Amino acid sequence: MSIKLSIRSQFDFILELTNYLIEEIQQLSISHASYFQLPPVLAQDENESRNYIPVMVFSDENAIPFIQKAYLDVFKNHDISGRVLTRHPGILAVNTDNPDALIERINQINKAKVDFKNLILGLGNNDARFNAVHEAIPNVITLAVYRQIHYEKNSPYSIRFTWMHKHSVKTFSKQQALELLNNSEHFGCINKINEDAWRALVNQEQLRVAALPDKQLLRIRRPTPVSPQVNIRFSATNRYHVSAALPFIVINPDPELKLGTLPDYNKPLQHPRKLEKDFLVERLYLETVNR
């Protein structure tokens, strides 16, 4: 089987299983449904930090069509960013006499997504993967296909939502960091200063890194766009959280389950957990790693 056919077949399998899930949920008793609609990020704004994100709340019957559509949201829409994915926070509480069948279906979908991801990651470098995927499935957003459907079968005490500030972390050797800076010198963005000033800036950064011990490890801790998360609590010590990229499913919940909503996001003036950092290269969030 060709790579193109393998990718398309695995993708179609995911969609088939997801449509089965939607049909099966329609046959169940839904005790609660809520969907928190976020404004999409336009392609032209995908590099901008958002200080305020309004949330539109849909409940019960009004929420169900949004929830169903969310599980199938894997294609790029015109003018909407394909890099900053639209999140679909929500809760779907269902009652069923056969919870194992529902759990098996969700696990089938999640495994098919993992298999799809492994297939794509085995195709070589980023360019090779991009070309292979978009030749097989035009306009698909690969990261959207990867997103897992989270669920809980043991009724918790509460399910609430918050906004999460995360970081993308990558570790480098001293030599790798110097190579990164060398690429910055030749291919970096110099639209705000002239070329000579840009090269002088990068050269100063290279000197700071070059002065480090040869075995020094470095890392980039780059902040990523704020995103919603689901907090599932059983007790003060038994709790966990997962991404709210897709609606969360709770199976046979206790009638006393406490359910929260997602508030509007307002960027704090200073994040309470933010530490003052003395970055080696501030524009790249490059710092040394203490071992």
N, C-alpha and C positions, 0 to 999 in steps of 0.2 A: 504494500500500500504506500502511495506517495505521501510525503510530508503534508502537502496541501490537503489531501483527502483525510489523513489522520487527524489533522487539526479540525477540519470541518465536521468530521464524524463525532469527535469528542465534544465539540461545542453543541452540536445538535442534540447529543445525548443529555447534556446538562439542561438545555431548554425543554426537552421532552419530560425529564424528571420533574423539573420545576413546574411545568404546566399540570402534571399529575398532582403535585402537592397542592396547587391552588384549587383544583377540582375537588380534591379530598377534603380540604378545609371548608369548602362551600357546603359540604354535607354534614358538618359538625355543628354543635351548639357553641356559639361564640358569646362568652360572658362579658367580654370587654374588648374594645378596639379603640386605639388612639393613634393618630399619625401627626407628626410635627413637621410641617413643610418648611424647608429652608429655601431661601432665594438662590437660584443657580448662579454660578460664577461665570461671567462672560469671558471669552477667550482673551479679550483685550485687557481684562483686569486680573488675570490669573497670577500675576507676580505681585499684586498689591496686598498689603496686610489689611485685614478687615477689623475695624474697631467696633463695629456694631453689626449684629446679625439678627434680624427680626424673625420670630417664629410664628407661623400660623397653625393653629390647633384644629384638627378635625377629630370628631368623636363618633363612636358607635357606627351606625350604617354609613355615615358620611366618610368614615376613615377607611372602610374596607376596600373600596376600589383603589385608593392610593397605596395601601399595603400590598395588594396583589400586583399592582403595576411595578412596585419597587423591586420585587424579586426578579423582574425581567428587564430592569433598566441597565443594559449593557452596551448600548450603541450611542455614538456621539450625535448630539443634536446640533443643528446649525447655530453657530455663534456661541455655543456653550463650551466652556473649557473641557478638554479631554484630559487635562493634567490634574486639575483640582476637582475631584469627583464629587458629584452631588450626593450627600448623605441622606439616608431615609430613616431617621429615628422614629420608632413607634413601638407599640405593644399590641400583641394579639393573644388574648387569653381564650383557650378553647377547652371544651369538655368532650371527652371521648371514652367509650367503653373499651377501646382497643388502643391504648397509648403506645404500645410497642410497635404497631404498624405505622403510626405517625412518626415515631422516632426513627424507625428504620428508613422511612422515605427521606427524612431530613438528612440522615447520615449518608444515604446513597448520593444525594445531591452534593454534600460537602466532600465526599470522597471523589466524586467525578470532577469537582472543581480542583482538588489537589492533583489529580491525574492530569488534568489539562495544564495546570501550572508547571508540573514536572516535564511534560512534553515540550512546552514552550522554552523552559529554561535549558533544555538540552540541545537547543538549536544553534548555539554559538554566541557571538557577541550581540550587543543591543541592536545593531543595524540588521543583522541576519534575522533576529527574532521578529523585529518590527515588520520587515518585508514579508516574511513567511506568514505571519498572522494576518496581515491586512490584504495579502493576496488571497488567502483562504476565506477570510470573513471581513469584507470591506466595512470600514467605519466602526468596528468593534472597539470597545475600550477594554483592553486586556485586564487591567487591574480591577475593573468592575466585575469581570467574570470570576476572578479569584475570590471575591468576598464570600465569606462563610455565613451561613444562617445559624444564628445562635438561639438556643432554647434552654428551658429548664423544666424538668419533669417532677422535681421535688418542690412543692410549693414553699417559697421563701416567705419571710416576714414582710419584706417590702421590695419593690422595684422602682428605682428613681433614676433621674437623668441629670447629668452635669456636663460641663464643657471641659475638655482636656487639652492642656498645653503639652505637646510632646516634642521630642528632639530626634532628629536623624543622626545616628552616631556611626562614624567610620574611623578605624584605627590605621595609622600609617607608620612605617619605619622612617627614619631620618632621610634616607635616600629617596623614598617614595614621595615624601613631602617636598623635597627639593625638585623632583621631577614635576610635581603638581605646580609649583611656583614657576618653573621654567615654561610650562604651558601657558600659565597666566601672562607671562611676559610677552609671549609671541601671539597669543590669541585672546587675551583678556579684553574686557570692555573698557575702551578708552574714550568714550564719547563725552565724558564730563571734564576730562583734563587732556592736555596735549600729549603726544606720544612720548616725548622726552620725559615729561613729569611722571607719566605712567611707568616707564621703564625704571626710573630712579626709585619710585615707590617699591616696585617689585624687587629691585636689587637690594634695598634695605631689608626687606622681608627675608630674602635668601641669605643674607649675612647673619641674621638672627638665628635662623635654622641651622646654618653651617657651623655656628659656634657651639652647638649642642654636642654632647658625647655621641659617639657613633651608634651606641645601642639604645639611645633615647627613643621611646615610643611617643607618638603624637596622635591626636585625634581631632576630628571635626565634630562638634556638637551643634548642628544647625537646627534652629527652631522650625517646625513644620506648621502648616495652617492649623488653627484651633479646630477641634472636632468634637462632636457629641459622643458620650459614652453612656452605657447602661450600668447602673450599680445594683447588684443583686445581694441582698442582705438576709441571712438566716438568723444571725445573732451578732453581738458586738465583735466577736472574734471570728465568726464564720461568715465571710463575705467575699465577693469577687466582683470584678468589672470586666466588661467586654466592649468592643466597638459597637456603636449604634449606627453603623453604616447601612444596616438593613433592619427591618422591624424584628423585634425580639418576640419569640413565641414562648408562652408559658402554658404548660399542659396540665389540665385538671387542677387549677389553682384553688386554694382555700378561699371561701367567701370573704374572709377577713383580710385577705392580702391587701396591703397598702400600696397604691400605685401613684407615682408622681408624674409631673409633666416637665417638659424641657423649657426653661425660661429663655427669653431673649438673651443674646450674648452682648455684653458690654465689656470691652477690653479694660482691665484694671490699669490704673496709672502705673503701678508697679506690682508685678506678680509676687504674692506673699512668699513663694519659695525661691524666688530669683536671687542668685548670689552674684555679687560683684566679681567679674572675671577679669583677669589680666591676660588677655589673649596674646599669643605670640604673633598671630596675624589676625587682626580683628575682623577684617572684611570677609574672611573665610571661616571665622569661629574656630581657628586652629589653636590648640592648646597642648601643653605637654601632659603626659600621663605619669603620675607618681605610682611607682610600684613598691 
